Amino acid sequence: MRITLIEDNLSLAKGIAYRLEDEGHAVDMLGDGLQAQEFLKTDKSDLVILDITLPGMDGLSLLKELRARGDSRPVILLTARAETEDRVVGLDAGADDYLIKPFEMAELEARVRALLRRRAVPQDVLRKVGGIDYNVSSRQLSVDGQELTLPRRELSVFECLTMADGRLVAKSTLITHCYGTGADVEESVVEVHVSRLRSRLKPHGIQIKSQRGLGYQLLIGSSQ
């Protein structure tokens, strides 16, 4: 999944990003409120982790603006303020959860997992993709009840192609989904992920079709 992290403490932001990326998520990091304001208008991430105290524009104002335009994606607020009143203000502004600094990374990871599970639409939690059952909420794949394990980057590619519902997905879109916006990753890296994933999926009636210079699409029971 893609996560937008808005935190001006660079060392903390990097620590959070590394832990979430180890979990298989793509993370976009921003450290300025005004920059984040513009980014969030077009960003399609699955969850936002938002510090309250930011240069340019504070986190609560960002959150209120997000909710005012009907953006319902989950938001976790980060703050050094421990008073109950501050937590109430944040939750009333539209936050889904609240963490007080300093916090354990394991707790943040658990709250991220909980919110991503909660966000999933019930009827879309389990999807049938060829011969594979894909649980969108838990990010688990299975075949005839047996778990199918994919390396985390290949899983991210699978998720991105599956969500496109057969539409063409550009390499740049796959890079953004797997590594975050603006990631310095060569297209050849994605090509390797796709090639390995293609081999894993073929026995289950799933094809990844390449269109030179354009991208890839996931097809069920189709030939290359």
KAPEWO-V559955 format. One record per residue. RES is the residue in three letters. SS is DSSP state (hx for helix, st for strand, lp for the rest). PSI is psi in whole degrees, -180 to 180 (* if undefined). D_CENTER is the distance of its C-alpha to the mean C-alpha in Angstrom with 2 decimals. Layout:
BEGIN
((RES SS PSI D_CENTER) (RES SS PSI D_CENTER))
END
This chain:
BEGIN
((MET lp 159 2.42) (ARG st 135 1.73) (ILE st 133 4.31) (THR st 121 7.81) (LEU st 120 10.59) (ILE st 102 14.06) (GLU lp 126 16.79) (ASP lp -11 20.11) (ASN lp 103 21.14) (LEU hx -42 20.14) (SER hx -41 20.95) (LEU hx -44 18.95) (ALA hx -44 15.89) (LYS hx -40 16.26) (GLY hx -44 16.82) (ILE hx -46 13.68) (ALA hx -44 11.60) (TYR hx -42 13.65) (ARG hx -42 13.26) (LEU hx -37 9.48) (GLU hx -34 9.70) (ASP hx -25 12.51) (GLU lp -3 10.52) (GLY lp 7 8.72) (HIS lp 154 5.34) (ALA st 136 5.53) (VAL st 127 7.00) (ASP st 123 9.22) (MET st 132 12.35) (LEU st 148 15.06) (GLY lp 6 18.32) (ASP st 135 20.31) (GLY hx -41 20.31) (LEU hx -39 21.82) (GLN hx -42 19.48) (ALA hx -36 16.49) (GLN hx -46 18.46) (GLU hx -40 18.61) (PHE hx -43 15.05) (LEU hx -19 13.76) (LYS hx -29 16.30) (THR hx -12 14.67) (ASP lp 143 10.99) (LYS lp 34 8.81) (SER lp 167 5.50) (ASP lp -20 4.88) (LEU st 151 6.57) (VAL st 131 9.17) (ILE st 119 11.26) (LEU st 120 14.59) (ASP st 144 17.89) (ILE lp -44 20.95) (THR lp 108 23.27) (LEU lp 151 22.31) (PRO st 149 24.65) (GLY lp -55 25.18) (MET lp 131 23.77) (ASP lp 160 23.09) (GLY hx -36 19.96) (LEU hx -40 21.83) (SER hx -40 22.92) (LEU hx -44 19.43) (LEU hx -45 18.35) (LYS hx -40 21.53) (GLU hx -39 21.05) (LEU hx -48 17.55) (ARG hx -34 19.12) (ALA hx -29 22.27) (ARG lp 14 20.74) (GLY lp 16 19.26) (ASP lp 114 15.56) (SER lp 8 14.71) (ARG lp 149 11.04) (PRO st 144 11.24) (VAL st 128 12.50) (ILE st 123 13.71) (LEU st 140 16.77) (LEU st 135 18.17) (THR st 156 21.91) (ALA lp -3 25.11) (ARG lp 120 27.03) (ALA lp -6 28.02) (GLU lp 145 30.28) (THR hx -41 29.74) (GLU hx -40 30.42) (ASP hx -39 27.53) (ARG hx -41 25.10) (VAL hx -44 26.69) (VAL hx -44 26.35) (GLY hx -44 22.61) (LEU hx -38 22.10) (ASP hx -27 24.56) (ALA lp -13 22.68) (GLY lp 7 19.75) (ALA lp 149 17.66) (ASP lp -23 16.33) (ASP st 170 16.95) (TYR st 126 18.84) (LEU st 134 19.26) (ILE st 129 22.45) (LYS lp 144 22.79) (PRO lp 152 23.56) (PHE lp 161 21.30) (GLU lp 136 20.53) (MET hx -35 17.21) (ALA hx -35 17.52) (GLU hx -41 17.73) (LEU hx -45 14.59) (GLU hx -42 12.73) (ALA hx -40 14.63) (ARG hx -35 13.88) (VAL hx -47 10.09) (ARG hx -42 10.81) (ALA hx -44 13.40) (LEU hx -37 11.61) (LEU hx -36 8.91) (ARG hx -42 12.15) (ARG hx -32 14.02) (ARG hx -28 11.93) (ALA lp 136 12.55) (VAL lp 127 15.72) (PRO hx -46 18.42) (GLN hx -13 19.93) (ASP hx 4 16.75) (VAL lp -44 15.81) (LEU st 120 17.99) (ARG st 144 18.23) (LYS st 118 20.99) (VAL st 100 20.23) (GLY lp -127 23.62) (GLY lp 13 24.86) (ILE st 136 21.52) (ASP st 124 20.25) (TYR st 116 16.45) (ASN st 106 15.21) (VAL lp -38 11.94) (SER lp -50 11.87) (SER lp -8 12.83) (ARG lp 35 11.36) (GLN st 142 15.07) (LEU st 145 17.39) (SER st 154 21.12) (VAL st 117 24.34) (ASP lp 41 27.36) (GLY lp -6 26.01) (GLN st 132 25.41) (GLU st 136 21.99) (LEU st 114 20.74) (THR lp 128 18.83) (LEU lp 145 16.85) (PRO lp 149 16.02) (ARG hx -37 12.37) (ARG hx -38 12.16) (GLU hx -35 14.12) (LEU hx -41 11.96) (SER hx -40 8.97) (VAL hx -45 11.83) (PHE hx -46 13.11) (GLU hx -47 10.13) (CYS hx -44 10.14) (LEU hx -38 13.92) (THR hx -43 14.25) (MET hx -21 12.46) (ALA lp -11 14.95) (ASP lp 48 17.79) (GLY lp -8 20.13) (ARG lp 158 19.61) (LEU lp 136 19.68) (VAL st 123 16.54) (ALA lp 153 17.43) (LYS hx -39 16.95) (SER hx -35 15.60) (THR hx -40 12.76) (LEU hx -41 12.02) (ILE hx -45 12.33) (THR hx -42 9.92) (HIS hx -38 7.15) (CYS hx -33 8.40) (TYR hx -13 9.61) (GLY lp 158 8.64) (THR lp 134 11.20) (GLY lp 10 14.71) (ALA lp 138 14.27) (ASP lp 76 17.80) (VAL lp 130 17.38) (GLU lp 149 20.15) (GLU hx -27 19.80) (SER hx -28 21.91) (VAL hx -44 19.16) (VAL hx -37 17.11) (GLU hx -39 20.50) (VAL hx -45 21.03) (HIS hx -45 17.77) (VAL hx -43 18.75) (SER hx -45 22.32) (ARG hx -40 21.67) (LEU hx -39 19.35) (ARG hx -44 22.06) (SER hx -36 24.65) (ARG hx -33 22.84) (LEU hx -25 22.27) (LYS hx -42 25.72) (PRO lp -13 27.66) (HIS lp 21 25.65) (GLY lp 25 26.60) (ILE st 130 23.47) (GLN st 146 23.95) (ILE st 111 21.82) (LYS st 134 24.02) (SER st 139 24.13) (GLN st 108 25.47) (ARG lp 125 26.80) (GLY lp -5 25.47) (LEU lp -49 23.12) (GLY st -148 20.44) (TYR st 156 19.83) (GLN st 147 19.88) (LEU st 126 19.68) (LEU st 143 23.06) (ILE st 121 24.61) (GLY lp 28 28.13) (SER lp 154 28.72) (SER lp 157 30.36) (GLN lp * 29.16))
END
